[in-house]
Amino acid sequence: MGSKKKHQKKDRPPKATQASRADKHVLYQRAVQSPGADVEFFSERFEEMRGRPALRLREDFCGTALLATTWCASDPRRTAVGVDLDGATLGWGREHNVDPAGAEVAARVELIEGDVRAVVAAPADITCAMNFSYCVFKRRDELRAYLEAARRGLREDGIFIAELYGGLEAIDVLEEERELDDFTYIWEQESFNPLDHSTTCHIHFEFDDGSRIERAFTYEWRLWTIPELRELLLEAGFREVKVFWEEVEVDEDEVDEDGDAIMTGTGEYVEVTELDENQESWLVYLIALA
Ligand SMILES: C[S@@+](CC[C@H](N)C(=O)[O-])C[C@H]1O[C@@H](n2cnc3c(N)ncnc32)[C@H](O)[C@@H]1O
């Protein structure tokens, strides 16, 4: 070490960046989740299919349990159980979602730390696996075992709802940005292996001051296809599987660089039994009837 003292700037604490002040769970919930729309969609589909209101929800892979809480807040007769392996995330959800909903709602939300394949709870009208979480199960027998457990956890006329994404861009590497009011949500598909459909994806957040939360969330998934998931649901004992596809609107006034009309999703999902064209990207709900 040299003896010369380095010239030092006055010790001022570094200015906190927007990234350092942000909470990744808050950003995730704002960017990715729409619990109100989910509750409406689930309630309507269940009532149509079963002719009675759905009262009990099981949210598998519940993370911060925002959906389970929104479900219970939507009707005083409703109860929910959220299941997740990650105790810290469940704790965050209790503090920021469940308890702030008020004692009356909180008393109807149960959170269980455990594996969705092993946790047994009071039977549900609807069990859901949102945001592709079941894609952590990469082998057919693993996914089938989960779907069998999901079916066992339902009432006799219960339904299972799972989200799936796909399309031409889903099997590629890419980075996609979406701007929200005060931050940018970045979805990165880092890798996709056509041999086994394994994919590594990340969520990053970026702020106006240039700071970022790099890899706030990372997922190691197998990207399942609709026919595979349908077959596994039937093998797991479900009687019927329906696919709900997002309706698109064609904007006649705007075209993309190839001169094709621009299509945008309406947020409305309708049952489809035939399609003759793939899309760049799509998101569907599969509904399996017990
Ligand atoms: C993509 S997040 C989903 C969060 C939330 N459900 C949503 O829709 O945004 C996946 C969650 O699944 C949980 N998880 C992964 N494997 C699990 C398992 N075998 N049993 C229970 N939870 C699991 C993780 O801890 C994580 O919180």
The ligand as an SDF file (V2000), in Angstrom:
LIG
                    3D

 27 29  0  0  0  0  0  0  0  0999 V2000
  -44.7200  -17.0810  -11.4220 C   0  0  0  0  0  0  0  0  0  0  0  0
  -44.9020  -16.9850   -9.6500 S   0  0  0  0  0  0  0  0  0  0  0  0
  -46.6510  -16.8290   -9.6070 C   0  0  0  0  0  0  0  0  0  0  0  0
  -47.1740  -15.7730   -8.6680 C   0  0  0  0  0  0  0  0  0  0  0  0
  -48.6800  -15.5430   -8.7920 C   0  0  0  0  0  0  0  0  0  0  0  0
  -49.4460  -16.7660   -8.6760 N   0  0  0  0  0  0  0  0  0  0  0  0
  -49.0430  -14.9040  -10.1170 C   0  0  0  0  0  0  0  0  0  0  0  0
  -49.9770  -15.3370  -10.7510 O   0  0  0  0  0  0  0  0  0  0  0  0
  -48.4410  -13.9430  -10.5110 O   0  0  0  0  0  0  0  0  0  0  0  0
  -44.5720  -18.6470   -9.2090 C   0  0  0  0  0  0  0  0  0  0  0  0
  -44.7270  -19.0060   -7.7180 C   0  0  0  0  0  0  0  0  0  0  0  0
  -44.7970  -20.4390   -7.6240 O   0  0  0  0  0  0  0  0  0  0  0  0
  -44.1580  -20.8650   -6.4330 C   0  0  0  0  0  0  0  0  0  0  0  0
  -43.8420  -22.3050   -6.5780 N   0  0  0  0  0  0  0  0  0  0  0  0
  -42.9740  -22.8980   -7.4520 C   0  0  0  0  0  0  0  0  0  0  0  0
  -43.0320  -24.2370   -7.3430 N   0  0  0  0  0  0  0  0  0  0  0  0
  -43.9740  -24.5140   -6.3980 C   0  0  0  0  0  0  0  0  0  0  0  0
  -44.4990  -25.7180   -5.8490 C   0  0  0  0  0  0  0  0  0  0  0  0
  -44.0690  -26.9210   -6.2470 N   0  0  0  0  0  0  0  0  0  0  0  0
  -45.4540  -25.6310   -4.8920 N   0  0  0  0  0  0  0  0  0  0  0  0
  -45.8850  -24.4180   -4.4660 C   0  0  0  0  0  0  0  0  0  0  0  0
  -45.4380  -23.2390   -4.9680 N   0  0  0  0  0  0  0  0  0  0  0  0
  -44.4850  -23.2850   -5.9070 C   0  0  0  0  0  0  0  0  0  0  0  0
  -42.9720  -19.9370   -6.3020 C   0  0  0  0  0  0  0  0  0  0  0  0
  -42.5350  -19.8580   -4.9530 O   0  0  0  0  0  0  0  0  0  0  0  0
  -43.5740  -18.5950   -6.8180 C   0  0  0  0  0  0  0  0  0  0  0  0
  -44.0780  -17.8120   -5.7560 O   0  0  0  0  0  0  0  0  0  0  0  0
  1  2  1  0
  2  3  1  0
  2 10  1  0
  3  4  1  0
  4  5  1  0
  5  6  1  0
  5  7  1  0
  7  8  2  0
  7  9  1  0
 10 11  1  0
 11 12  1  0
 11 26  1  0
 12 13  1  0
 13 14  1  0
 13 24  1  0
 14 15  1  0
 14 23  1  0
 15 16  2  0
 16 17  1  0
 17 18  1  0
 17 23  2  0
 18 19  1  0
 18 20  2  0
 20 21  1  0
 21 22  2  0
 22 23  1  0
 24 25  1  0
 24 26  1  0
 26 27  1  0
M  CHG  2   2   1   9  -1
M  END
$$$$
